Each structure stands twice: as C-alpha cells, then as structure tokens.
C-alpha cells in the first residue's frame, strides 16, 4: 500500500477538528535540546504533523466579564474569569481536543499504513508540570513545531503568531515515519516587530504587568522570520499571582494574546 499523501493527512486532521494543519520534515528540528527532538522520540521519523485549534474571540477577550458579576467581590470574579474562561475554555478544552486529534490521526496512520506514529502530549494545562520549576514541562515544543511547519512565526510576546488568527491558536504535534511533503516556512514576517506599540514598544510587552518579557541580546529585529523565541520569559514571575498589580499579579492573564493586533479576528467585539 502506498503511503498517505500530505494532503490526505491534512484532510484527516481537519476532519478530526483541526483549524490549521502544517507539516515539517524532521531535519528542521536539528539543534533541538537533547531528548526533545522528533528522532529522540521516534528514531525512524520523517515528518512532524502540526495541528492547531483556534481559541474563540470572546474567550480571549474575557478580561472585563467579572465587572458584571455584582453578586461577588471583584477578586472572586477575577478567580471565576481565570478559571472558567482563560483556563477552561481557552486552554483545557483546546488541549484535550488537540490530544484527541493527535491520537486519532496516529491510530489511523498506524492501523491503516503500519507507520509508527507518536501523538505528542499537549501538556501545558493537563496536570503535568515540573515540580521544581513550578512551570509546565513538555516532551516536545509545540510552538517550535508550529513555526517549523509553516503555520506562523514567533512574536515578541513569545507566542506563535499566525497570519490568519494571530496568536489565538493552540497546537499539538504528531511525529510519524510517514514521509510527507513538508510545507514551506513562512516567507513574510508576521510579528510587527514592536511597531504595534509605537515609540513605547511592543503592545504585548507594554501590557505585561510583571515585565516578564525581555528581548534576547541575539535577536535581530530587521532579519528574517523568528524561527526561535526572540524574547526571554521570566516564567515564574509571569505566572505568579502576587505582586505590584495586587493579590492576583497579572490580573488579566492572557493579556499578551489579547493585545496582539496581528491576524484579523473572525468576529468584532461589541
């Protein structure tokens, strides 16, 4: 039996629920940290399929909902916002959808063609975390894979920015022995390189309540697309719920995603 084509695999991923799909060859991951490259996980792998699920606009734009919850104090309303919108409907749901898409696609490639295929876990908010770093820990970088599959480029927020949906997408990767035609890397820059915020700098960094984002010294703003993260992130400070902004630190978690002007929203905020 002939191996599946790239178009057939993409059609399957979309049928299973993906909004975006791209394919990268494994050689694009040279230089990945030891143990985290596709060949470390599937030694005969030839391709990495990356699927993305979009986050609905009102979920990203949740930051003012708690102000309408008159029956509870503001801090309790903020807790409800973070747990119900940012976390549940903006992370947990997408992550589990992506894990299911990846598992269904892996099973199809293995049972239909006998091609060893690994659905990598999207572990950002599924209960897996590094106990010492107190930050999410994954076997495989979904963001780097998305960029290498031609779906977007890194932005000055550290998020992947896509031409169509901006940063409002979450990803999962499927590492497979199938030799699939890779998609080209983006040729045009997507991140506005700080022009979005005028003289004050990138909007995402302006609105970062904890000032956790800093440009890496080696970053060249007028170079090509950002294949790697152009900023360093003080993650413990980023996710801390204490600090100058009150007992919740960065009260409106997800501000960097919400503030990015790149990628047109599908809907208009009323």
C-alpha positions as CSV (number, residue, x, y, z in Angstrom):
1,X,0.0,0.0,0.0
2,X,1.3,3.4,-0.9
3,X,2.0,5.8,1.9
4,X,-0.6,8.6,2.5
5,X,-0.1,11.9,0.9
6,X,0.4,15.2,2.8
7,X,-3.0,16.4,1.5
8,X,-4.7,13.2,2.7
9,X,-3.2,13.6,6.2
10,X,-4.2,17.2,6.4
11,X,-7.7,16.4,5.3
12,X,-7.9,13.8,8.1
13,X,-6.7,16.3,10.7
14,X,-9.2,18.8,9.6
15,X,-12.0,16.2,9.7
16,X,-10.9,15.3,13.2
17,X,-11.3,19.0,14.2
18,X,-8.1,20.9,13.4
19,X,-8.4,24.6,12.2
20,X,-4.8,24.7,11.0
21,X,-2.5,21.9,9.8
22,X,1.1,22.1,8.6
23,X,3.9,19.5,8.1
24,X,7.6,19.8,8.8
25,X,10.4,17.5,7.9
26,X,12.4,16.2,10.8
27,X,15.6,17.9,9.6
28,X,14.1,21.3,10.6
29,X,14.5,20.3,14.2
30,X,18.3,19.9,14.2
31,X,19.7,21.6,17.3
32,X,16.7,20.7,19.5
33,X,17.6,20.1,23.2
34,X,18.8,16.5,23.8
35,X,15.8,14.2,24.2
36,X,13.3,16.7,22.8
37,X,13.8,16.3,19.0
38,X,11.5,14.1,16.9
39,X,14.2,11.5,16.3
40,X,14.7,11.1,20.0
41,X,11.1,10.0,20.3
42,X,10.6,8.2,17.0
43,X,14.0,7.1,15.7
44,X,12.8,6.5,12.1
45,X,10.6,9.5,11.9
46,X,10.5,11.5,8.7
47,X,7.7,14.1,9.3
48,X,6.1,16.1,12.0
49,X,2.4,17.0,11.5
50,X,1.2,20.0,13.5
51,X,-2.5,20.7,14.1
52,X,-3.9,23.9,15.6
53,X,-7.2,24.6,17.2
54,X,-8.3,28.3,17.4
55,X,-9.5,29.9,20.6
56,X,-12.8,31.7,20.1
57,X,-12.6,35.5,20.2
58,X,-14.9,36.1,23.3
59,X,-12.8,33.6,25.3
60,X,-9.6,35.6,24.6
61,X,-11.5,38.9,25.3
62,X,-12.8,37.7,28.7
63,X,-11.0,40.4,30.8
64,X,-14.0,42.5,31.7
65,X,-16.6,39.9,32.4
66,X,-16.0,39.8,36.2
67,X,-17.0,43.5,36.4
68,X,-20.6,42.5,35.6
69,X,-20.8,39.8,38.4
70,X,-22.4,42.1,41.0
71,X,-23.1,39.2,43.4
72,X,-19.5,38.5,44.2
73,X,-16.5,40.7,45.2
74,X,-14.1,41.6,42.4
75,X,-11.4,39.3,43.4
76,X,-13.7,36.3,43.4
77,X,-15.0,37.4,40.0
78,X,-11.4,37.5,38.7
79,X,-10.9,34.0,40.0
80,X,-14.0,32.9,38.2
81,X,-12.8,34.6,35.0
82,X,-9.4,33.0,35.1
83,X,-10.7,29.5,35.9
84,X,-13.7,29.4,33.6
85,X,-12.6,31.4,30.6
86,X,-8.9,31.7,30.4
87,X,-8.2,28.2,31.7
88,X,-11.2,26.0,31.0
89,X,-12.4,27.4,27.7
90,X,-9.1,28.9,26.5
91,X,-6.6,26.1,27.4
92,X,-8.1,22.9,28.9
93,X,-10.7,22.4,26.1
94,X,-8.3,23.1,23.3
95,X,-5.6,20.9,24.8
96,X,-7.9,17.9,25.1
97,X,-9.3,18.5,21.6
98,X,-5.8,18.6,20.3
99,X,-4.7,15.4,22.1
100,X,-7.7,13.6,20.7
101,X,-7.0,14.8,17.2
102,X,-3.4,13.7,17.5
103,X,-4.4,10.3,18.9
104,X,-7.0,9.7,16.2
105,X,-4.5,10.6,13.5
106,X,-1.7,8.5,14.9
107,X,-4.0,5.5,15.1
108,X,-5.1,6.0,11.5
109,X,-1.5,6.1,10.3
110,X,-0.5,3.0,12.3
111,X,-3.6,0.8,11.6
112,X,-4.0,1.9,8.0
113,X,-0.4,2.0,6.9
114,X,1.7,0.4,9.6
115,X,3.6,3.7,10.1
116,X,4.9,4.1,13.7
117,X,3.4,7.5,14.8
118,X,3.6,9.3,18.1
119,X,0.9,11.8,19.3
120,X,2.9,14.1,21.5
121,X,1.1,15.3,24.6
122,X,0.0,18.9,24.8
123,X,0.8,19.1,28.5
124,X,0.5,22.8,29.1
125,X,-2.5,22.5,31.4
126,X,-3.4,18.8,31.6
127,X,-1.9,18.3,35.1
128,X,1.7,17.6,34.0
129,X,4.2,20.1,35.4
130,X,7.8,20.3,36.5
131,X,7.8,20.2,40.4
132,X,10.9,22.3,40.8
133,X,10.4,24.9,38.1
134,X,6.7,25.2,39.0
135,X,6.1,25.7,35.3
136,X,4.6,23.5,32.5
137,X,7.1,21.0,31.1
138,X,6.7,19.1,27.8
139,X,8.5,16.4,25.9
140,X,8.2,18.3,22.7
141,X,7.8,22.0,21.9
142,X,4.5,22.6,20.2
143,X,5.3,26.2,19.5
144,X,8.6,25.4,17.7
145,X,6.9,22.7,15.7
146,X,4.2,25.1,14.6
147,X,6.8,27.5,13.3
148,X,8.7,24.8,11.5
149,X,5.5,23.5,9.9
150,X,5.0,26.9,8.3
151,X,1.9,27.9,10.4
152,X,3.4,31.1,11.9
153,X,6.4,32.7,13.4
154,X,7.4,33.6,17.0
155,X,6.3,37.1,18.1
156,X,7.8,39.5,20.6
157,X,5.4,38.0,23.1
158,X,7.0,34.6,22.8
159,X,3.7,33.3,21.3
160,X,3.4,31.9,17.8
161,X,1.7,34.4,15.5
162,X,-0.2,33.1,12.6
163,X,-1.2,35.3,9.5
164,X,-4.9,34.3,9.8
165,X,-5.6,34.1,13.6
166,X,-2.7,35.9,15.2
167,X,-1.7,34.2,18.5
168,X,-5.2,32.8,19.1
169,X,-4.3,29.2,18.4
170,X,-3.0,26.2,20.4
171,X,-1.1,23.3,18.9
172,X,-0.2,19.6,19.0
173,X,2.4,17.6,17.1
174,X,2.3,14.1,15.6
175,X,5.7,12.6,14.9
176,X,5.5,9.9,12.2
177,X,7.5,7.6,10.0
178,X,5.4,8.7,7.0
179,X,7.4,10.7,4.5
180,X,5.2,13.6,3.8
181,X,5.8,16.7,1.6
182,X,6.6,19.5,4.1
183,X,5.0,22.9,4.0
184,X,7.3,25.9,3.3
185,X,8.3,28.1,6.1
186,X,6.7,31.5,6.2
187,X,8.4,33.9,3.8
188,X,6.9,37.1,5.2
189,X,7.2,38.4,8.7
190,X,4.0,38.3,10.8
191,X,5.0,39.9,14.1
192,X,5.1,43.7,13.7
193,X,8.5,43.8,15.5
194,X,7.3,46.4,18.0
195,X,5.7,48.8,15.6
196,X,2.3,47.9,17.0
197,X,3.0,50.0,20.1
198,X,4.7,53.0,18.6
199,X,7.6,54.6,20.4
200,X,6.6,52.8,23.6
201,X,7.5,49.4,22.2
202,X,5.5,46.2,21.5
203,X,2.0,46.2,22.9
204,X,2.4,42.8,24.5
205,X,5.5,44.0,26.4
206,X,3.8,47.3,27.4
207,X,0.9,45.5,28.9
208,X,2.9,42.8,30.7
209,X,2.1,43.6,34.3
210,X,5.1,41.7,35.6
211,X,7.5,42.9,33.0
212,X,8.5,39.3,32.4
213,X,9.3,39.7,28.7
214,X,12.7,40.9,27.6
215,X,14.3,40.9,24.1
216,X,17.2,38.4,23.8
217,X,20.5,40.1,23.0
218,X,21.0,38.0,19.9
219,X,17.6,38.9,18.4
220,X,17.8,40.8,15.1
221,X,14.5,42.7,14.5
222,X,15.2,43.5,10.9
223,X,16.3,40.0,10.0
224,X,14.1,37.1,8.7
225,X,11.2,35.5,10.4
226,X,11.7,34.4,14.0
227,X,12.2,30.7,13.9
228,X,13.1,30.7,17.6
229,X,11.8,32.7,20.5
230,X,13.1,36.3,20.2
231,X,12.5,37.1,23.9
232,X,13.3,35.6,27.3
233,X,10.5,34.9,29.6
234,X,10.7,35.1,33.4
235,X,8.2,32.3,33.7
236,X,7.9,32.1,37.5
237,X,7.3,35.8,37.6
238,X,4.8,35.6,34.6
239,X,2.6,33.0,36.3
240,X,2.9,34.4,39.8
241,X,-0.4,35.6,41.3
242,X,1.2,38.1,43.6
243,X,3.0,41.4,43.0
244,X,2.5,45.1,42.1
245,X,-0.8,44.5,40.5
246,X,-2.4,43.3,43.7
247,X,-3.1,39.8,45.0
248,X,-3.6,38.4,41.5
249,X,-0.4,39.7,39.9
250,X,-1.2,39.8,36.2
251,X,-4.9,40.1,36.9
252,X,-6.0,39.6,33.3
253,X,-4.0,36.6,32.3
254,X,-3.7,36.3,28.6
255,X,-3.1,40.0,28.0
256,X,-0.2,39.3,25.6
257,X,-2.5,37.2,23.4
258,X,-5.4,39.7,23.7
259,X,-3.3,42.8,22.9
260,X,-1.6,41.4,19.7
261,X,-3.1,43.3,16.7
262,X,-1.8,40.7,14.2
263,X,-4.3,38.4,12.5
264,X,-7.8,39.5,11.9
265,X,-10.4,38.5,14.5
266,X,-13.2,36.5,12.9
267,X,-15.7,38.5,14.9
268,X,-15.9,42.1,16.1
269,X,-16.1,42.9,19.8
270,X,-19.4,44.6,20.7
